[in-house]
């Protein structure tokens, strides 16, 4: 029985393709959208759990429920941090000024 399981495991490993060591292409900022309004970000804000929303969208959502709309972790307006996404021409870099609202 153990020999059969070991043989099956080896067969599965042989059939499973190895992941390629390719670097994923960087995301283009213009393609990122707020998960609440589905539009381009306006005054990007992040929750403590790291999810990014439009300032107005997340503030309205947190008035209704004090949880992150994406993952459900506790979130409050005081815990929001303003983030700045660089323009697509400059590449995708998140800059956090740690400004609490």
C-alpha positions as CSV (number, residue, x, y, z in Angstrom):
1,X,0.0,0.0,0.0
2,X,2.8,2.4,0.9
3,X,4.6,1.5,-2.4
4,X,1.5,2.4,-4.4
5,X,1.1,5.7,-2.7
6,X,4.8,6.5,-3.2
7,X,4.4,5.6,-6.9
8,X,1.3,7.8,-7.3
9,X,3.1,10.7,-5.6
10,X,6.1,10.4,-8.0
11,X,3.7,10.3,-11.0
12,X,2.0,13.4,-9.8
13,X,5.3,15.2,-9.3
14,X,6.5,14.2,-12.7
15,X,3.3,15.5,-14.3
16,X,3.3,18.8,-12.4
17,X,5.1,21.5,-14.4
18,X,7.7,23.5,-12.5
19,X,6.9,27.2,-12.1
20,X,9.0,29.4,-14.3
21,X,11.2,31.9,-12.6
22,X,9.8,34.8,-14.6
23,X,9.5,38.2,-13.0
24,X,5.8,39.4,-13.4
25,X,5.3,42.6,-15.3
26,X,4.7,45.6,-13.1
27,X,1.2,46.8,-12.8
28,X,0.2,49.9,-14.7
29,X,-1.4,52.4,-12.2
30,X,-4.0,53.5,-14.8
31,X,-5.4,50.0,-14.7
32,X,-5.9,49.9,-10.9
33,X,-9.5,50.6,-9.8
34,X,-11.2,51.1,-6.5
35,X,-12.9,47.8,-5.5
36,X,-15.9,49.8,-4.2
37,X,-16.8,52.2,-7.0
38,X,-14.9,50.2,-9.7
39,X,-13.5,53.5,-11.0
40,X,-10.0,55.0,-11.1
41,X,-8.7,55.9,-7.6
42,X,-9.4,59.3,-6.3
43,X,-7.3,60.4,-3.3
44,X,-6.1,56.9,-2.5
45,X,-6.4,55.7,1.1
46,X,-5.3,52.5,2.6
47,X,-6.6,50.6,5.6
48,X,-4.3,49.1,8.2
49,X,-4.8,45.7,6.5
50,X,-3.3,47.2,3.3
51,X,-6.3,47.5,1.0
52,X,-6.6,50.6,-1.1
53,X,-9.8,52.6,-1.8
54,X,-10.9,56.1,-2.9
55,X,-11.1,58.4,0.1
56,X,-14.8,59.0,-0.3
57,X,-15.6,55.3,-0.9
58,X,-13.9,54.0,2.1
59,X,-15.2,56.7,4.4
60,X,-18.8,56.0,3.3
61,X,-18.2,52.2,3.7
62,X,-16.7,52.7,7.2
63,X,-19.7,54.8,8.3
64,X,-21.9,51.8,7.5
65,X,-19.7,49.1,9.0
66,X,-16.3,49.4,10.7
67,X,-14.7,46.7,8.7
68,X,-12.5,46.5,5.6
69,X,-14.9,45.9,2.7
70,X,-12.2,43.6,1.1
71,X,-11.1,41.3,3.9
72,X,-13.5,42.0,6.8
73,X,-10.8,43.0,9.3
74,X,-11.6,45.8,11.8
75,X,-11.1,49.2,10.2
76,X,-11.8,52.8,11.4
77,X,-11.6,56.2,9.7
78,X,-8.7,57.1,12.1
79,X,-6.7,54.2,10.9
80,X,-6.8,55.3,7.2
81,X,-3.5,56.4,5.6
82,X,-3.3,58.5,2.5
83,X,-1.1,56.9,-0.2
84,X,0.2,58.3,-3.4
85,X,0.5,56.2,-6.6
86,X,2.9,57.6,-9.1
87,X,1.8,58.2,-12.7
88,X,2.2,55.3,-15.1
89,X,5.1,57.0,-16.9
90,X,7.1,56.9,-13.7
91,X,6.3,53.3,-12.9
92,X,4.4,51.7,-10.1
93,X,5.6,52.7,-6.7
94,X,3.6,53.2,-3.6
95,X,4.6,56.1,-1.4
96,X,3.1,56.4,2.1
97,X,3.3,59.6,4.0
98,X,1.7,58.2,7.1
99,X,-0.9,61.0,7.2
100,X,-3.7,59.8,9.4
101,X,-7.2,61.2,8.7
